Amino acid sequence: MSNLLRRALLPSLEILLFLLVFYISLFFMPDMLNSDGDLGRHLTVGNYILDTRAIPAQDIFSHTRFGAPLVLHEWLSEVVYALAYRAGGLNGVAWLTALLLATIYFVLAVGLRSLGVSAPIAFFAALAAYFTGAIHHLPRPHLFSLLCFTLLLIFCEMFRHTNKWKWLAFFLPVMFLWANFNGAFVLAFFMLGIYIVGALLEHETRRAMIFLAFLAVTFLVSLINPFGVALPQHVFGFMGNRFLVDNTVEYLSPNFHNISAWLFAAWILFSIVLFGRFTTRVGWTHLLLLGAWTAFGLYSARNIPNYAQVAAIVTAPIAETWLVASLPALRVRFDNLDAVAPIGAGWATGVVVIVLLVGLQTSGVNFDARGEGNVFTTRAFPVDAVDYLEKNPLQGNMFNEYTWGGYLEYRLFPRQRVFIDGDNDFFGEALVREYLDAINARAGWEEILDKYKVTWVIVPPQRALVKELMRSANWREVYRDKGAVIFAR
């Protein structure tokens, strides 16, 4: 077998990781699709942009803020998701999500190997990062952000190892995409700030100045977006509003009583033990990176996937050094495995397997744990209730459950516009407070519904508002099932 053919067909551990993550993601995909209410909104926005060939600058999706200035900080990723949906429905969304996740952790493993980590350690570190980050693996634009974050981390590390600034230059087109993919692009500025401070503490003044110049360039590149400087202003404005952040579930701290957070806790413990036993001094940059992202992960569960990328980059080289020092015979075994399949070898085999899996799912084979396929389920969304609404449409403005807003847009837009959806950085504190007062039937709930000329309501049966509507002579129940109830004036 020629070297070229061998490199194309014999899969490296990085390709095996890619295929494993792709398959595991498909196995759990229905739960991902139904764990978050925002996917429907992203598909609706993406389809609107594709249909009109324009990015809306004013709200057209809600009746409560219709016409208000709108900053679509995820427009490009929404277009990509809409294209995947048009290609294969929710199966297309599933394939795109699985492909993104597989690519993220493949890139992490390749990056670790490029930094000198052996193939087995890189494989297990990236796999551990995948399972640790699974707490926030959802079919949403933030996966594009996680990929860009991983690339930035690896390019910065390659620059530190080689002192070749070309590695930073490679990131500039990625930064352009990141600024249009997801509002979390502002993390690039924070990350580069850490590298600047770390270089100064390590007495690497020239490196610090290069990182500082690169920070300025990345900021200028980020302004190449449809909204210009209004985009970073919008993102920082949302992060500065404590009420909105504290009332967004994904921004809450992880629940360590839930198994989904245990790997995060285990990696923190592992880092403490590793640093305590490792005799070589760890550089300031890595201490700052790991310390900052540990704090961010403890503060907000949505930061845990980013923490896992940083933890893999920081701890994997140290863990390998410690392991080989303890068991010297492993060095030869690791080197032999590295020689068998070069970095990224076996790409042709990977392509064939992915095409095979996609083809099987297209023909009706379900890979998921429940055997349900990639559909929105009644466990998460008012599927049957919306079926009823499509046959028996109600007129006027709706009031809806917050987490159902995206699904209702997915099914009913443009004939109906929602009261609110998951984009609470757009709806703002005042409207979110009004929503909470109304859904919990607090004093003044009737005035809120009157203010927005609401003529029908769709919410879960257990909501406090339902009891008040049932008592009111001004409202009548027109539909009910186990998951949803609809009232009309």
PyMOL commands that set and color helices and strands:
alter all, ss='L'
color gray80, all
select helices_A, chain A and resi 3-9+13-27+29-33+39-52+75-114+119-136+142-162+166-169+172-181+183-201+205-222+230-239+242-246+249-251+259-277+284-299+301-326+329-340+347-362+383-391+402-412+424-439+445-451+464-471
alter helices_A, ss='H'
color red, helices_A
select strands_A, chain A and resi 397-400+454-459+476-480+485-488
alter strands_A, ss='S'
color yellow, strands_A
deselect
rebuild
show_as cartoon
